[in-house]
Amino acid sequence: MIVTTLITTVIFASIFTVPGGSDEKGLPTFGNQHLFTAFILSAGLGLSTSLASLLTFLSVITSRYKEEDFRVSLPRKLMIGLVTLYLSFDTLNVGHFYHDWP
């Protein structure tokens, strides 16, 4: 859960720190390039998947602890949380790859 929170924080910060900065009008300087579009899409997808992972792990922590939950519900929630955590980490790497271009 700590890793999910840290990834969410980094992706949230990277959305507001656009590569290349902005001009005097407040628009991004690389706004019309394809790599900038890929950066924004990966950052948005990363933020949504990391928030989904965070909410899934919170639902695992706050769920009831009955015997039938350990067979079906909790493993399913854990796998959904781990898959979305993996996707958010991948999109974080893609976003920071595009963040460091010229």
Kinemage of the C-alpha trace (Angstrom):
@kinemage 1
@onewidth
@group {chain A} dominant
@subgroup {mainchain}
@vectorlist {calphas} color= white
{ca met a 1} P 0.000 0.000 0.000
{ca ile a 2} L 2.924 2.322 0.657
{ca val a 3} L 4.306 1.626 -2.816
{ca thr a 4} L 0.932 2.386 -4.363
{ca thr a 5} L 0.729 5.688 -2.507
{ca leu a 6} L 4.237 6.667 -3.581
{ca ile a 7} L 3.537 5.823 -7.231
{ca thr a 8} L 0.300 7.818 -7.096
{ca thr a 9} L 2.167 10.801 -5.645
{ca val a 10} L 4.884 10.697 -8.300
{ca ile a 11} L 2.413 10.397 -11.166
{ca phe a 12} L 0.277 13.200 -9.757
{ca ala a 13} L 3.340 15.448 -9.589
{ca ser a 14} L 4.439 14.503 -13.098
{ca ile a 15} L 1.098 15.537 -14.571
{ca phe a 16} L 1.590 19.112 -13.386
{ca thr a 17} L 5.285 19.250 -14.327
{ca val a 18} L 5.045 19.149 -18.099
{ca pro a 19} L 8.237 18.545 -20.072
{ca gly a 20} L 9.696 21.659 -21.630
{ca gly a 21} L 7.794 24.018 -19.369
{ca ser a 22} L 5.168 26.430 -20.592
{ca asp a 23} L 5.152 29.650 -22.568
{ca glu a 24} L 3.912 33.058 -21.429
{ca lys a 25} L 0.287 32.079 -22.168
{ca gly a 26} L 0.533 29.040 -19.887
{ca leu a 27} L 0.427 26.511 -22.720
{ca pro a 28} L 3.015 23.704 -22.861
{ca thr a 29} L 5.865 24.387 -25.281
{ca phe a 30} L 5.825 20.829 -26.644
{ca gly a 31} L 2.029 20.719 -26.791
{ca asn a 32} L 1.791 19.951 -30.508
{ca gln a 33} L 4.294 17.063 -30.559
{ca his a 34} L 3.348 13.401 -30.544
{ca leu a 35} L 5.683 12.558 -27.647
{ca phe a 36} L 3.912 15.105 -25.465
{ca thr a 37} L 0.592 13.426 -26.242
{ca ala a 38} L 2.107 10.049 -25.316
{ca phe a 39} L 3.390 11.553 -22.058
{ca ile a 40} L 0.002 12.986 -21.112
{ca leu a 41} L -1.818 9.756 -21.983
{ca ser a 42} L 0.601 7.607 -20.005
{ca ala a 43} L 0.450 9.964 -17.029
{ca gly a 44} L -3.356 9.971 -17.063
{ca leu a 45} L -3.551 6.199 -17.403
{ca gly a 46} L -0.940 5.778 -14.687
{ca leu a 47} L -2.822 8.033 -12.302
{ca ser a 48} L -6.108 6.231 -12.863
{ca thr a 49} L -4.582 2.758 -12.444
{ca ser a 50} L -2.615 3.743 -9.355
{ca leu a 51} L -5.735 5.218 -7.767
{ca ala a 52} L -7.647 2.036 -8.656
{ca ser a 53} L -4.888 -0.013 -7.056
{ca leu a 54} L -4.932 2.160 -3.954
{ca leu a 55} L -8.697 1.847 -3.592
{ca thr a 56} L -8.529 -1.907 -4.153
{ca phe a 57} L -5.924 -2.359 -1.431
{ca leu a 58} L -7.976 -0.162 0.894
{ca ser a 59} L -10.980 -2.388 0.251
{ca val a 60} L -8.863 -5.442 1.129
{ca ile a 61} L -7.783 -3.853 4.391
{ca thr a 62} L -11.276 -2.738 5.402
{ca ser a 63} L -13.110 -5.902 4.307
{ca arg a 64} L -14.678 -8.332 6.737
{ca tyr a 65} L -12.727 -11.410 7.708
{ca lys a 66} L -15.059 -14.369 7.210
{ca glu a 67} L -13.998 -17.801 6.020
{ca glu a 68} L -15.697 -17.571 2.623
{ca asp a 69} L -13.996 -14.225 1.930
{ca phe a 70} L -10.564 -15.838 2.123
{ca arg a 71} L -11.481 -18.290 -0.643
{ca val a 72} L -13.042 -16.000 -3.225
{ca ser a 73} L -13.297 -12.310 -2.473
{ca leu a 74} L -9.945 -11.408 -0.924
{ca pro a 75} L -7.742 -13.257 -3.464
{ca arg a 76} L -9.692 -11.644 -6.323
{ca lys a 77} L -9.280 -8.183 -4.816
{ca leu a 78} L -5.602 -8.830 -4.199
{ca met a 79} L -5.010 -9.909 -7.803
{ca ile a 80} L -6.886 -6.876 -9.150
{ca gly a 81} L -4.821 -4.634 -6.892
{ca leu a 82} L -1.545 -6.216 -7.960
{ca val a 83} L -2.400 -6.059 -11.682
{ca thr a 84} L -3.383 -2.397 -11.481
{ca leu a 85} L -0.252 -1.677 -9.429
{ca tyr a 86} L 1.864 -3.315 -12.132
{ca leu a 87} L 0.092 -1.305 -14.865
{ca ser a 88} L 0.568 1.940 -12.956
{ca phe a 89} L 4.265 1.200 -12.489
{ca asp a 90} L 4.635 0.490 -16.215
{ca thr a 91} L 2.881 3.690 -17.212
{ca leu a 92} L 5.027 5.579 -14.696
{ca asn a 93} L 8.126 4.290 -16.473
{ca val a 94} L 6.723 5.173 -19.903
{ca gly a 95} L 5.719 8.633 -18.720
{ca his a 96} L 9.124 9.387 -17.280
{ca phe a 97} L 10.806 8.092 -20.429
{ca tyr a 98} L 8.864 10.682 -22.432
{ca his a 99} L 9.388 13.313 -19.728
{ca asp a 100} L 13.160 13.269 -20.306
{ca trp a 101} L 13.211 13.827 -24.050
{ca pro a 102} L 14.968 16.982 -25.338
